[in-house]
Amino acid sequence: MLIPVVAAVMAVLYAGWATRNRKSGDVAELAGYARFREAMERSHSGSDAA
């Protein structure tokens, strides 16, 4: 009887962790992506590969 109870508690803990608020991470990732795009535009703007 102990195994189903432990599994249920672990499922509840995992569900709470999986649905947590992650808004701050998205903002940081979008800022990093913007910096990446700017760096790629700068590296290609000065060279003519043709």
N, CA, C and O atoms as a Maestro MAE file, in Angstrom:
{
 s_m_m2io_version
 :::
 2.0.0
}

f_m_ct {
 s_m_title
 :::
 protein
 m_atom[200] {
  # First column is atom index #
  i_m_mmod_type
  r_m_x_coord
  r_m_y_coord
  r_m_z_coord
  i_m_residue_number
  s_m_chain_name
  s_m_pdb_residue_name
  s_m_pdb_atom_name
  i_m_atomic_number
  :::
  1 25 0.808 -1.202 0.000 1 A "MET " " N  " 7
  2 3 0.000 0.000 0.000 1 A "MET " " CA " 6
  3 2 0.850 1.265 0.000 1 A "MET " " C  " 6
  4 15 0.363 2.342 -0.344 1 A "MET " " O  " 8
  5 25 2.081 1.143 0.373 2 A "LEU " " N  " 7
  6 3 2.930 2.331 0.471 2 A "LEU " " CA " 6
  7 2 3.391 2.824 -0.909 2 A "LEU " " C  " 6
  8 15 3.546 4.029 -1.110 2 A "LEU " " O  " 8
  9 25 3.607 1.927 -1.840 3 A "ILE " " N  " 7
  10 3 4.103 2.309 -3.165 3 A "ILE " " CA " 6
  11 2 3.120 3.222 -3.907 3 A "ILE " " C  " 6
  12 15 3.564 4.230 -4.457 3 A "ILE " " O  " 8
  13 25 1.821 2.937 -3.958 4 A "PRO " " N  " 7
  14 3 0.898 3.859 -4.642 4 A "PRO " " CA " 6
  15 2 0.820 5.230 -3.976 4 A "PRO " " C  " 6
  16 15 0.657 6.240 -4.660 4 A "PRO " " O  " 8
  17 25 0.932 5.274 -2.667 5 A "VAL " " N  " 7
  18 3 0.882 6.556 -1.963 5 A "VAL " " CA " 6
  19 2 2.113 7.390 -2.307 5 A "VAL " " C  " 6
  20 15 1.996 8.585 -2.581 5 A "VAL " " O  " 8
  21 25 3.281 6.775 -2.297 6 A "VAL " " N  " 7
  22 3 4.513 7.485 -2.653 6 A "VAL " " CA " 6
  23 2 4.451 7.945 -4.107 6 A "VAL " " C  " 6
  24 15 4.867 9.060 -4.418 6 A "VAL " " O  " 8
  25 25 3.942 7.108 -4.992 7 A "ALA " " N  " 7
  26 3 3.829 7.483 -6.407 7 A "ALA " " CA " 6
  27 2 2.870 8.655 -6.583 7 A "ALA " " C  " 6
  28 15 3.128 9.541 -7.398 7 A "ALA " " O  " 8
  29 25 1.781 8.675 -5.840 8 A "ALA " " N  " 7
  30 3 0.829 9.781 -5.940 8 A "ALA " " CA " 6
  31 2 1.441 11.080 -5.437 8 A "ALA " " C  " 6
  32 15 1.238 12.131 -6.043 8 A "ALA " " O  " 8
  33 25 2.177 11.024 -4.351 9 A "VAL " " N  " 7
  34 3 2.835 12.224 -3.821 9 A "VAL " " CA " 6
  35 2 3.865 12.738 -4.818 9 A "VAL " " C  " 6
  36 15 3.954 13.943 -5.051 9 A "VAL " " O  " 8
  37 25 4.637 11.843 -5.402 10 A "MET " " N  " 7
  38 3 5.636 12.256 -6.385 10 A "MET " " CA " 6
  39 2 4.965 12.852 -7.619 10 A "MET " " C  " 6
  40 15 5.484 13.810 -8.192 10 A "MET " " O  " 8
  41 25 3.829 12.313 -8.040 11 A "ALA " " N  " 7
  42 3 3.103 12.846 -9.193 11 A "ALA " " CA " 6
  43 2 2.593 14.253 -8.905 11 A "ALA " " C  " 6
  44 15 2.652 15.122 -9.775 11 A "ALA " " O  " 8
  45 25 2.101 14.482 -7.715 12 A "VAL " " N  " 7
  46 3 1.616 15.819 -7.349 12 A "VAL " " CA " 6
  47 2 2.774 16.808 -7.320 12 A "VAL " " C  " 6
  48 15 2.640 17.931 -7.805 12 A "VAL " " O  " 8
  49 25 3.898 16.406 -6.760 13 A "LEU " " N  " 7
  50 3 5.070 17.296 -6.726 13 A "LEU " " CA " 6
  51 2 5.569 17.608 -8.137 13 A "LEU " " C  " 6
  52 15 5.911 18.752 -8.435 13 A "LEU " " O  " 8
  53 25 5.612 16.600 -9.001 14 A "TYR " " N  " 7
  54 3 6.059 16.822 -10.367 14 A "TYR " " CA " 6
  55 2 5.094 17.737 -11.121 14 A "TYR " " C  " 6
  56 15 5.530 18.609 -11.872 14 A "TYR " " O  " 8
  57 25 3.817 17.552 -10.931 15 A "ALA " " N  " 7
  58 3 2.829 18.397 -11.609 15 A "ALA " " CA " 6
  59 2 2.986 19.850 -11.172 15 A "ALA " " C  " 6
  60 15 2.883 20.753 -12.002 15 A "ALA " " O  " 8
  61 25 3.228 20.087 -9.912 16 A "GLY " " N  " 7
  62 3 3.456 21.453 -9.427 16 A "GLY " " CA " 6
  63 2 4.715 22.051 -10.009 16 A "GLY " " C  " 6
  64 15 4.750 23.235 -10.344 16 A "GLY " " O  " 8
  65 25 5.748 21.242 -10.130 17 A "TRP " " N  " 7
  66 3 7.009 21.739 -10.692 17 A "TRP " " CA " 6
  67 2 6.869 22.009 -12.191 17 A "TRP " " C  " 6
  68 15 7.413 22.991 -12.695 17 A "TRP " " O  " 8
  69 25 6.155 21.157 -12.895 18 A "ALA " " N  " 7
  70 3 6.021 21.289 -14.344 18 A "ALA " " CA " 6
  71 2 5.167 22.490 -14.736 18 A "ALA " " C  " 6
  72 15 5.349 23.044 -15.820 18 A "ALA " " O  " 8
  73 25 4.249 22.896 -13.887 19 A "THR " " N  " 7
  74 3 3.361 24.011 -14.227 19 A "THR " " CA " 6
  75 2 3.767 25.314 -13.560 19 A "THR " " C  " 6
  76 15 2.963 26.243 -13.478 19 A "THR " " O  " 8
  77 25 4.982 25.395 -13.090 20 A "ARG " " N  " 7
  78 3 5.428 26.619 -12.413 20 A "ARG " " CA " 6
  79 2 5.527 27.774 -13.405 20 A "ARG " " C  " 6
  80 15 5.547 27.562 -14.618 20 A "ARG " " O  " 8
  81 25 5.588 28.966 -12.894 21 A "ASN " " N  " 7
  82 3 5.639 30.175 -13.716 21 A "ASN " " CA " 6
  83 2 7.063 30.379 -14.220 21 A "ASN " " C  " 6
  84 15 7.996 30.464 -13.420 21 A "ASN " " O  " 8
  85 25 7.237 30.456 -15.509 22 A "ARG " " N  " 7
  86 3 8.577 30.585 -16.104 22 A "ARG " " CA " 6
  87 2 8.725 31.870 -16.920 22 A "ARG " " C  " 6
  88 15 9.502 31.895 -17.875 22 A "ARG " " O  " 8
  89 25 8.015 32.918 -16.578 23 A "LYS " " N  " 7
  90 3 8.037 34.139 -17.377 23 A "LYS " " CA " 6
  91 2 9.420 34.783 -17.413 23 A "LYS " " C  " 6
  92 15 9.817 35.295 -18.460 23 A "LYS " " O  " 8
  93 25 10.158 34.777 -16.322 24 A "SER " " N  " 7
  94 3 11.452 35.452 -16.294 24 A "SER " " CA " 6
  95 2 12.451 34.779 -17.226 24 A "SER " " C  " 6
  96 15 13.279 35.466 -17.825 24 A "SER " " O  " 8
  97 25 12.398 33.459 -17.366 25 A "GLY " " N  " 7
  98 3 13.310 32.746 -18.260 25 A "GLY " " CA " 6
  99 2 13.059 33.085 -19.714 25 A "GLY " " C  " 6
  100 15 14.001 33.185 -20.501 25 A "GLY " " O  " 8
  101 25 11.803 33.261 -20.079 26 A "ASP " " N  " 7
  102 3 11.482 33.597 -21.460 26 A "ASP " " CA " 6
  103 2 12.050 34.953 -21.846 26 A "ASP " " C  " 6
  104 15 12.548 35.125 -22.958 26 A "ASP " " O  " 8
  105 25 11.980 35.914 -20.938 27 A "VAL " " N  " 7
  106 3 12.502 37.254 -21.219 27 A "VAL " " CA " 6
  107 2 14.007 37.187 -21.435 27 A "VAL " " C  " 6
  108 15 14.531 37.821 -22.350 27 A "VAL " " O  " 8
  109 25 14.700 36.430 -20.605 28 A "ALA " " N  " 7
  110 3 16.147 36.302 -20.749 28 A "ALA " " CA " 6
  111 2 16.505 35.599 -22.056 28 A "ALA " " C  " 6
  112 15 17.471 35.980 -22.717 28 A "ALA " " O  " 8
  113 25 15.742 34.583 -22.432 29 A "GLU " " N  " 7
  114 3 16.021 33.874 -23.678 29 A "GLU " " CA " 6
  115 2 15.776 34.768 -24.886 29 A "GLU " " C  " 6
  116 15 16.542 34.726 -25.849 29 A "GLU " " O  " 8
  117 25 14.720 35.574 -24.851 30 A "LEU " " N  " 7
  118 3 14.446 36.475 -25.973 30 A "LEU " " CA " 6
  119 2 15.533 37.540 -26.094 30 A "LEU " " C  " 6
  120 15 15.912 37.910 -27.205 30 A "LEU " " O  " 8
  121 25 16.037 38.035 -24.968 31 A "ALA " " N  " 7
  122 3 17.113 39.015 -25.009 31 A "ALA " " CA " 6
  123 2 18.375 38.386 -25.584 31 A "ALA " " C  " 6
  124 15 19.080 39.022 -26.368 31 A "ALA " " O  " 8
  125 25 18.665 37.161 -25.210 32 A "GLY " " N  " 7
  126 3 19.827 36.466 -25.756 32 A "GLY " " CA " 6
  127 2 19.695 36.235 -27.253 32 A "GLY " " C  " 6
  128 15 20.673 36.363 -27.991 32 A "GLY " " O  " 8
  129 25 18.502 35.898 -27.703 33 A "TYR " " N  " 7
  130 3 18.273 35.696 -29.129 33 A "TYR " " CA " 6
  131 2 18.451 37.002 -29.899 33 A "TYR " " C  " 6
  132 15 18.995 37.003 -31.003 33 A "TYR " " O  " 8
  133 25 17.995 38.113 -29.320 34 A "ALA " " N  " 7
  134 3 18.162 39.412 -29.981 34 A "ALA " " CA " 6
  135 2 19.641 39.760 -30.099 34 A "ALA " " C  " 6
  136 15 20.078 40.266 -31.132 34 A "ALA " " O  " 8
  137 25 20.414 39.492 -29.049 35 A "ARG " " N  " 7
  138 3 21.867 39.743 -29.118 35 A "ARG " " CA " 6
  139 2 22.523 38.865 -30.174 35 A "ARG " " C  " 6
  140 15 23.422 39.313 -30.885 35 A "ARG " " O  " 8
  141 25 22.074 37.608 -30.280 36 A "PHE " " N  " 7
  142 3 22.611 36.701 -31.281 36 A "PHE " " CA " 6
  143 2 22.335 37.215 -32.692 36 A "PHE " " C  " 6
  144 15 23.223 37.199 -33.544 36 A "PHE " " O  " 8
  145 25 21.110 37.668 -32.938 37 A "ARG " " N  " 7
  146 3 20.770 38.197 -34.261 37 A "ARG " " CA " 6
  147 2 21.597 39.422 -34.598 37 A "ARG " " C  " 6
  148 15 22.070 39.560 -35.726 37 A "ARG " " O  " 8
  149 25 21.779 40.323 -33.624 38 A "GLU " " N  " 7
  150 3 22.590 41.520 -33.870 38 A "GLU " " CA " 6
  151 2 24.027 41.140 -34.204 38 A "GLU " " C  " 6
  152 15 24.626 41.724 -35.106 38 A "GLU " " O  " 8
  153 25 24.578 40.179 -33.496 39 A "ALA " " N  " 7
  154 3 25.949 39.749 -33.756 39 A "ALA " " CA " 6
  155 2 26.072 39.120 -35.139 39 A "ALA " " C  " 6
  156 15 27.063 39.351 -35.832 39 A "ALA " " O  " 8
  157 25 25.088 38.334 -35.550 40 A "MET " " N  " 7
  158 3 25.140 37.714 -36.871 40 A "MET " " CA " 6
  159 2 25.010 38.758 -37.974 40 A "MET " " C  " 6
  160 15 25.657 38.636 -39.014 40 A "MET " " O  " 8
  161 25 24.188 39.778 -37.765 41 A "GLU " " N  " 7
  162 3 24.042 40.823 -38.772 41 A "GLU " " CA " 6
  163 2 25.334 41.617 -38.908 41 A "GLU " " C  " 6
  164 15 25.718 41.996 -40.015 41 A "GLU " " O  " 8
  165 25 25.999 41.868 -37.800 42 A "ARG " " N  " 7
  166 3 27.267 42.612 -37.855 42 A "ARG " " CA " 6
  167 2 28.337 41.805 -38.556 42 A "ARG " " C  " 6
  168 15 29.128 42.371 -39.310 42 A "ARG " " O  " 8
  169 25 28.390 40.486 -38.332 43 A "SER " " N  " 7
  170 3 29.452 39.692 -38.929 43 A "SER " " CA " 6
  171 2 29.269 39.552 -40.430 43 A "SER " " C  " 6
  172 15 30.251 39.374 -41.150 43 A "SER " " O  " 8
  173 25 28.037 39.626 -40.923 44 A "HIS " " N  " 7
  174 3 27.800 39.472 -42.359 44 A "HIS " " CA " 6
  175 2 27.778 40.810 -43.092 44 A "HIS " " C  " 6
  176 15 27.934 40.828 -44.313 44 A "HIS " " O  " 8
  177 25 27.594 41.914 -42.404 45 A "SER " " N  " 7
  178 3 27.427 43.181 -43.092 45 A "SER " " CA " 6
  179 2 28.741 43.709 -43.670 45 A "SER " " C  " 6
  180 15 28.708 44.441 -44.660 45 A "SER " " O  " 8
  181 25 29.896 43.367 -43.091 46 A "GLY " " N  " 7
  182 3 31.160 43.907 -43.568 46 A "GLY " " CA " 6
  183 2 31.855 43.046 -44.595 46 A "GLY " " C  " 6
  184 15 32.828 43.500 -45.197 46 A "GLY " " O  " 8
  185 25 31.403 41.822 -44.828 47 A "SER " " N  " 7
  186 3 32.110 40.935 -45.753 47 A "SER " " CA " 6
  187 2 31.246 40.636 -46.974 47 A "SER " " C  " 6
  188 15 30.033 40.465 -46.861 47 A "SER " " O  " 8
  189 25 31.881 40.574 -48.135 48 A "ASP " " N  " 7
  190 3 31.184 40.228 -49.354 48 A "ASP " " CA " 6
  191 2 31.712 38.881 -49.819 48 A "ASP " " C  " 6
  192 15 32.803 38.803 -50.383 48 A "ASP " " O  " 8
  193 25 30.948 37.822 -49.589 49 A "ALA " " N  " 7
  194 3 31.414 36.459 -49.863 49 A "ALA " " CA " 6
  195 2 31.271 36.067 -51.333 49 A "ALA " " C  " 6
  196 15 31.714 34.980 -51.703 49 A "ALA " " O  " 8
  197 25 30.694 36.871 -52.159 50 A "ALA " " N  " 7
  198 3 30.468 36.509 -53.557 50 A "ALA " " CA " 6
  199 2 31.646 36.821 -54.366 50 A "ALA " " C  " 6
  200 15 31.646 36.586 -55.574 50 A "ALA " " O  " 8
  :::
 }
 m_bond[199] {
  # First column is bond index #
  i_m_from
  i_m_to
  i_m_order
  :::
  1 1 2 1
  2 2 3 1
  3 3 4 2
  4 3 5 1
  5 5 6 1
  6 6 7 1
  7 7 8 2
  8 7 9 1
  9 9 10 1
  10 10 11 1
  11 11 12 2
  12 11 13 1
  13 13 14 1
  14 14 15 1
  15 15 16 2
  16 15 17 1
  17 17 18 1
  18 18 19 1
  19 19 20 2
  20 19 21 1
  21 21 22 1
  22 22 23 1
  23 23 24 2
  24 23 25 1
  25 25 26 1
  26 26 27 1
  27 27 28 2
  28 27 29 1
  29 29 30 1
  30 30 31 1
  31 31 32 2
  32 31 33 1
  33 33 34 1
  34 34 35 1
  35 35 36 2
  36 35 37 1
  37 37 38 1
  38 38 39 1
  39 39 40 2
  40 39 41 1
  41 41 42 1
  42 42 43 1
  43 43 44 2
  44 43 45 1
  45 45 46 1
  46 46 47 1
  47 47 48 2
  48 47 49 1
  49 49 50 1
  50 50 51 1
  51 51 52 2
  52 51 53 1
  53 53 54 1
  54 54 55 1
  55 55 56 2
  56 55 57 1
  57 57 58 1
  58 58 59 1
  59 59 60 2
  60 59 61 1
  61 61 62 1
  62 62 63 1
  63 63 64 2
  64 63 65 1
  65 65 66 1
  66 66 67 1
  67 67 68 2
  68 67 69 1
  69 69 70 1
  70 70 71 1
  71 71 72 2
  72 71 73 1
  73 73 74 1
  74 74 75 1
  75 75 76 2
  76 75 77 1
  77 77 78 1
  78 78 79 1
  79 79 80 2
  80 79 81 1
  81 81 82 1
  82 82 83 1
  83 83 84 2
  84 83 85 1
  85 85 86 1
  86 86 87 1
  87 87 88 2
  88 87 89 1
  89 89 90 1
  90 90 91 1
  91 91 92 2
  92 91 93 1
  93 93 94 1
  94 94 95 1
  95 95 96 2
  96 95 97 1
  97 97 98 1
  98 98 99 1
  99 99 100 2
  100 99 101 1
  101 101 102 1
  102 102 103 1
  103 103 104 2
  104 103 105 1
  105 105 106 1
  106 106 107 1
  107 107 108 2
  108 107 109 1
  109 109 110 1
  110 110 111 1
  111 111 112 2
  112 111 113 1
  113 113 114 1
  114 114 115 1
  115 115 116 2
  116 115 117 1
  117 117 118 1
  118 118 119 1
  119 119 120 2
  120 119 121 1
  121 121 122 1
  122 122 123 1
  123 123 124 2
  124 123 125 1
  125 125 126 1
  126 126 127 1
  127 127 128 2
  128 127 129 1
  129 129 130 1
  130 130 131 1
  131 131 132 2
  132 131 133 1
  133 133 134 1
  134 134 135 1
  135 135 136 2
  136 135 137 1
  137 137 138 1
  138 138 139 1
  139 139 140 2
  140 139 141 1
  141 141 142 1
  142 142 143 1
  143 143 144 2
  144 143 145 1
  145 145 146 1
  146 146 147 1
  147 147 148 2
  148 147 149 1
  149 149 150 1
  150 150 151 1
  151 151 152 2
  152 151 153 1
  153 153 154 1
  154 154 155 1
  155 155 156 2
  156 155 157 1
  157 157 158 1
  158 158 159 1
  159 159 160 2
  160 159 161 1
  161 161 162 1
  162 162 163 1
  163 163 164 2
  164 163 165 1
  165 165 166 1
  166 166 167 1
  167 167 168 2
  168 167 169 1
  169 169 170 1
  170 170 171 1
  171 171 172 2
  172 171 173 1
  173 173 174 1
  174 174 175 1
  175 175 176 2
  176 175 177 1
  177 177 178 1
  178 178 179 1
  179 179 180 2
  180 179 181 1
  181 181 182 1
  182 182 183 1
  183 183 184 2
  184 183 185 1
  185 185 186 1
  186 186 187 1
  187 187 188 2
  188 187 189 1
  189 189 190 1
  190 190 191 1
  191 191 192 2
  192 191 193 1
  193 193 194 1
  194 194 195 1
  195 195 196 2
  196 195 197 1
  197 197 198 1
  198 198 199 1
  199 199 200 2
  :::
 }
}
